């Protein structure tokens, strides 16, 4: 769904007609991307720490958890790590002084914009996937430890 919205958003922006327009789009993307990347990096790092807490809680409970619960926690940690690394790489890319590179070929800025936009969409998609997986994992854990039958 996130990738679909990203493609629709990219199509709504339209064709990049020249180097000056590509540089303007890159500057706008980098301003928004810095905030988005920082927020997602923070959320991913926090999620990894909370998954360690969840593992400790699961191990201390008397209930028997199946392999799926542990596999989901491992998958959340893996997705969070991938999201964190993507966010860090994007943060590094967004801090480059885009307008300072005058001797580059004209198509380079459009390619850079498309690459950074696609990486941003992937980062948001990974974060969204992580949230959905955290939800399903927590529902499983809550269902196991809740005394009543309905969750």
N, C-alpha and C positions, 0 to 999 in steps of 0.2 A: 504494500500500500504506500509506504514512504517513497519507494523508488518510483512508483507510478506518479505520485504527486511531484516528485523531483523532475521527472521527464516533462510533465505538464507545465511546471513552472519554467523550465528551460525553454520550452516551445513558446510560452507566453512572452518571454523576453525577446525572442526572435533572433534574427541573424545579426551577427556582429559585422558591421560594414567597414570598419577601419581600425587602425591601430589606436587612434585617439579614443574611440568609443570603447574598445577593449580595455584600455588602461582605466577609463572611468568606471567600467563595470568591475574590473579587478579591485579598484580602490573601494567601491561600495561593498563588494563581497568580502574584502578583508576586514573592513570595519565591523560588519555584522558577524563575520566568522571568528573574530577574536573573542567576542562575548560568548558566542555559541560554543566554540571550542573550549573556552575556560570553564563554562558551566558543565559541559559534558565530561570534561576531564575530571573535574571535582566529583561529579556524580559517580563516575566509574571507579575512581579510587575509593570513595566511600562504600560503594557496593562490594568491592573486593574485601574490604575490612569487615563489613557486615556478614559476608558469606562465611568468614572464619568464625564469627560469633555464632552463626546458625549451625555450623558443623559441631561446635562445642555443645550447643544446646541439644542437638539431636543425639549426640553420644551420651549425654547425661540422663536423658529420659529413659524410662523403663520400657517404653514401647519399642517394638521391633519395626524398623523402617526398612523398606525394600531397597533394592539397588537403584530403583528409579529416582528416589529422593536424593541419594548421593550423586547420581549421574546428573540430575538437574542442577544441583549445587555446583558441581564441577563445570557444567556447561555455562552457568551464569558467570562463574569466575573467568572462564575462557572468553566469553563474549565481552565481559567488562574489560578484560586485559586488551583485547583487540580494539575495543572502542577507545580506551585510554591511549593506546599507541597511535591510533589514527588521529585522535584529537591533538596529541603532542606534535605529530608531524605537520598537521595543518597549522597549528599555532606557529611553528617555525616558519612555514611557507608564507603565512599571512604577515609575518613581520619583515619580510623582504621589502626593500624600497622599490616598488614596482616601476615608478616613473623614472628611475635613474638609469635604466638600461636602454640607451638610445640606439646602440649599434646592432641590435638584434633584428632578425628578419621580421617582416610585418606580420606573418601568420603565427609567430611564436606567442604573442599575447593572447590571441584567441584560443590557441591550444592550451595555454596555461590556465585561462579562465575556465574552459570546459573541464579540465582536469581537476581544478580546485573545487568547482561546483559539484562535480560527480563525487569527489572524495567527501565533501560536506554532506551530500545526500546519503552516502554510505554510512558516515558517522552517525547521522541521525537515525538511520534505519537500524544500525547495530544497537543504539541506545534504546530504541523502541522495542526491538526483539528482546533485549535484556529485561526490560520492564515487564513484558508479557510473561517471560519465563519465570521471573521472580514471583509474579502473581500466582502462577500455577504451582510453583514449589511451595509457596506459603499456604495455599489452600490445602495441599497435601499434608503439610506439617500440622496445620490447625485441625484438620479432620482427624488426624491420629491422636492428638492430645486433648481434644474437646470431649468432655464426658457425655454430652448429648449426641444424638444421632444426626442432627441437622447442622449444617455449616453454611 
